Amino acid sequence: MQSIRITQPDVLLDRILREAIRLKASDIHLEPQESCLRVRFREDGVLHERYRQPLKQLEGLSVRAKVLGHMNVAESRKPQDGSWSAVINKIPYDFRISILPSMYGETIVIRILSGEVDFIEKNTLGMLPAQEALFRKALSKKAGMILTCGPTGSGKTSTLYAALKLLNREGVSIVSVEDPVEYRISGITQIQVNELSGLTFESGLRSIVRQDPDILMIGEIRDKETAEIAVHAALTGHLVLSTLHTNHAADAPLRLMDMGIPPYLLSASLSLIMAQRLAGKVCRRCGKERILLKEEIEMLRLPASLAGAKVREGPGCDACHEGMAGRTGVFELISIDRRGRDILRNHFSPDLFREEMKKQGQLTMGEAAIELLKAGVIPPSEASLIWAGEE
């Protein structure tokens, strides 16, 4: 494993940052081991070791990171968080730093947030045509609540930013309250939550609704107070977009009910619920078409109907990681129509919502993954992970 022959901490950290940006990494991990400092980049959701530096370089890097992140340089026994911004190669970046004391020194993790966002107009999110049509239809409404669901790291925030970019035009006022503001979009009023100063999701939203917005984006619905404000905003003529931590779209109403939101309010305010995951895409350079064997289907627990299907997979090359380059979203969507509102008001259950999704002709997330597999977008291993999660 190579190392960077630079001793000055500021120059070394700058070199690591620039290399991570070149490789389109989302995070940098500086991890002290017993005999070295391991430097890993998270690329396409997976950590890859890039360098091993002498352990003695950690202290200088830690001090430099604390200075940049406006943290206490003298403190090394407690966790610290910080941030800073910089323009690199004419592109603005935000860097979020987390420093945590560990056995061999301070572990440093830097999240890289690019000011250049290009997911959107050409459907690089990964939605299937019918899903994108439903998504755009919900965005065309002047009121209602659109939720995107999934675990941490499933791309929910990217989907919300995609929606904001589509909605951002002259004649509408868009306000967001986020923790943190991950991407800066010109023309949108973006508010950063600051718990220490008393600017919480709840207090920020109460002020926002007095700012005459047309569209609200709430980074995450975390509690009853935030949920109540979001629901009432949707009921009073605002289009509201937010995220929720549930595994599937059909589970979202139950999560909100558990927070204390009455079913009749949900039936009147919800417009669209989405759930999503991220899956690795087949490398364009080394990916090749082949036939999926019956033995593989059984091993990967994929549908038996795929026997003999043509799929794409790559052996790996210098442009990818084990045959995959980049990631795509895998989605499921439920539009809240008259039947959906009836289910919400009367004896709601996730199973009934799933049945309604199928009646609408919408695919489950597992079924969407199989469609992306057959289209050659994702390899069998990635489709298997999402399909198996449906069982």
N, C-alpha and C positions, 0 to 999 in steps of 0.2 A: 504494500500500500504506500503510495507516494506521500510526501510531505512538502509543505511550502517553505522554502529557505528564506524566510523573512523574520527578523527578530523584533522590529518595532511594532508594538501592539496595534497602533492606529492604522498602519499600512497593512498589517496582516488581516485585521478585521475587514478593512475595505476590500482587500483581495478576495476574501471568502464571500462577502456579500455580492460582489460583482459576478463571481463564478456561479453562485446560487441563482442569481437573476438570469444569467445567460442560459442556465439549464432549466429555467422556469420552475424552480423549486418553490414550494409554498412555505417551508419551514427550514431553519438551520438548527441543528442540535450540536452543541459543544459539550461533550460528555467526558469528564475526567475518569480514567481507568487507573488501575494500580501502577502501570508503567508508561502510560501515554495519555494524550488528549485526543479522543476520537471525534472527528468532525463528520456528521452525517447530514444529508439533504433529503427532505421528503419530496419526492418527485412522483407525480401521478398517484399520490396517496400512500406510497411505499417508501420507507427509509432506506437509503443507500449510503454506505460508507464511502467517503471521498478522500479524506486525508487522515493521517495520524501525525500529530505534532508532539514535540517534547512537552511533558507535563508542566515544566517550569514556565511555559508560555501562558498558562491559564490565568495567573494572577493579573498580568498586564491586560489580557483580553477582557477579564472581568471588570477591571477598573475603567477601561475604555468604554465598554458597554454601559456601565452605570453612568458615566459622564454623559454619553449620548442620550440615555433614557431618563435623565434628570432624577437619578436615584442617589441614595446615601452611599458615597464611596467608602466610608469607614465601616459600614455594616456588612458583615459576611456571615453572620450566624442566623439571620432570619430571611425568609423569602421576601423578594421584592419584585415589583412590576413597574414597567416604564414604557415609554414610546418616544419616537422621534420621526421626523419626515426628512426626505432628501430627494433631490432630482438627479437621476442617473441616466445617462444617455438620452437626455431631454424628456424623460418620462418621470412623473412624480411618484414616489413610493412612500408608504407608511410602514414603519417597523414597530412591532409590539414585542417587548422583551419580558421574559419571565426568568428570574434567577432563583435557584433553589439549592440550599446547602446539601451536599451529599458526602459519602464516605471519604472520597479522595479530593474533595474541593467543590466549588460551586458549579452546578450544571446550568448551562445557559441555553435557552430556547428562544429563537427569534422568528416571529411570524412575518412573512413578507406580503404586503398588500399593494398591488399595483394600481396606479391611477388610470391605467389603460384597460378598459373593459371592452371586450368584443365577443360577447356570447350570442347576440340576440337576434337581430333581424333575419338572419339566415337559418334560424332554428338550430343553432349549435348546442342548444340545451339537450337535445336528444329525443324530444317528443315525437311520437308517431303522428301522421297527418290528422287523424281524427281527434287525437288528444290536443294538438295545437289549435285546431278549429274551436274546440270547446273552451280552451284557455283564452283565446282571443275574444270569443263571444262574451265571456264573463268580464273581461277587461273593458269591453265596450259599454258596459252598464254604468250608470251614474251613481248607483248606490248598491250596498250589499257588502258582504265580507267574503274574501278569498283567503283560504288557509292553505299553506303548504306544510306538510308534516314529514317527519323522519327523525332518525337519531342524529346525534352530533356528527358532523362531517359528511352529511348526505347531500350537500349542495343546496339546501333550502334558501340560504341567503342569496346565492347566485341567481336562483329563480326569481326571487323578489326584485333584485336589481334589473333583471331582464324585463320584468313587467314594468318597472318604473321608467326604463329607457323607452319602452314602447309608448307609455302614457305621457311622457314628458314633451309638451308642446305649448306653444303660445296660447293663452286663454284659460289655462288651468293652474291652480295653485296646489303644489305637491309638498307635503311636509312629512319628514320621517323622524322617528325617535329610535335610536339604535345604541347598542352596547356591545362592541364599539362600532363606529362608523367605518365600514370596511372598504368601501369604494366611494370616491367623491364624484358626484354627477352634477355638472353645471346646470343651473336652472331649477334645482331642487333645494329646498331649505332642509338641511340635515342637522339634527340635534344629537349631541353626544351625551349619553347618560353619565352623571357624576354623582354617585351615592354620597360621597363625602360632603359635597356642597348642597345636598338635598334635592338635586335634580334626578329624580327617579322616573321610571316608566310612567308611574301613576301621575306624579305631579307634572311631568312634561306633557302628557296627553291632555290633562285638564286645561293647561294653558294653550295647547295647540288648537283645540276645538273652538277657542275664542279668536283664533287668527284667521278665520274665514277660509279654511282649506277646502279644496274639492276632493283631494285624495290624501289618505293617511297611510303611512307605512310604519308598522310597529315591529321592531326587530324580533320580539318574542313575547308571546302571552305566557306570563309566568305565574300569575296569581289572580285571585278573584277580582280585585280592584281594576287591574289592567283589562281583564276580560269584560267587565261590566262597561267600562268606557268604550272599548272597541265595539261592542254590540250596540250600544246606544248611538254611537257615531254612525254605524251602518244603517240604523233605523231612521236617522234624521237627515238622510240625503247625502251621505259621504260614501265614497268607495274606500274600503279598508282592506289592506293587505297585511298579513302577519304569518308567523310561523308557530308551530306547536310541536311538542315532543311526543309523538305517538308513532307506532310502527306502521300503521296502515290508515288509509283515508277513512274507512268506516269506523275507526276507533276515536276519531277526533270529537264528535259530539259528546260521547260519554266522558271524555276528559274534561270538557267544558262544563258538563253537568256536575261532575265531581267537584269542580271549583265553585259551584253554587249558581250557575246560570240556568234559569228556568227553561224547560223545553220549548215553551211557546215563543220565547224571545229568540231562541236559536232558529226555530222554523221560519221566523219572519226576517231574520238578518243574514243567515248563511246563503251564499250564492254558489260557491264552488269549493270543494275540498280536494286537495292533491296530496299524494304521498310519493316519496322518491328515494332512490338510492343512486350511488355512483358505481359505474362498472368500467373496467379498463377496455380500451378500444384496440382492435387489431392494428398492428403496425402497417402503414401503407407501403412501406418499402419491402419488408420481408414476408408479409402475409400472403399466403397462397391458399387456393381453394382445394378442398379435399372432401372425401365422403366420410360421414360420421358412422362409425361401426356400432353394431348392436352391443358389443361388450363394453364399449365406452359409455353408452347410454345407461347401461345398468350400473356401472361403477360411479358415474356422475349423478345418478338418480334423476335423469332427464326424462321427458315423456317418451314412451315407446314409439309414438308416431313419428319421431325424428329419425328412425332407422333408415339409412340410405340417403339422408338429407345432405345437401352440399353446405359446408361451413368454411370459414376462413380462419387460419391460424398461422402464426409465424414462429420460426425457430429462434429468433432473436438476432439483432444486428447492432451496429454502432449507433443507430438512430432510435433505438427503443430499449425497453427493459423486458427481457424474456418474451419477446414477441408482441408487447403491448406498448402503445405510445398515446398518451392523452387519456381522458376519461369522458364518458357520456352519462347523462342522466337516464334513469329508467323510472317511468312514471305510472301511476294509476290515478284516475280522476273520477269524482262523483259530482255531477251537476245536481243542485238541489231544485228539483221541479215540484209540481203540485203533489205528486206521490211521495217525494222525499219529505216535503213539509208535513204531510199527514203522518208519516212514520215518526218524525221527530216529536210531533205533538202527542201521539198516541202509542204508548208502549214501545218506545225505541229500543232496538237492539242492533249491535254491529252486524249480526248475521242478516237481518232484514235489509240493512243498507247495502251489504254485499250483493244480495239478490237483486236489489234495485239497480246497482251498477251494471250487472250483467244484462238486465232488461233494457238498459239504455244502450247496450251494445259496446260498453266500455270494457277494456281488458284489465285484469288484475296485473299487479306489478310483475308477477312471475310470468304471465302470458306475454306481457310486453317485452320481457327479457328474451323469451323464445323467438319473438318476431325480430328482435335486433340480432339474435344469433343467426336466423335464417337469411337475414339481409347482409350478413358478413360484417356487421359493425363490431360485435363483441365475440370473443372466442368461447368455446364450450365451457371452460372452467369458470368464467365469469357468469355466464348464464346459469350454471348449476348453483352457484352461491345464492342467487336471488330466487330461483325456482324452489330450491330446498327450503328457503325461508318461508314459503307459502304453506308448507305442510304442517 
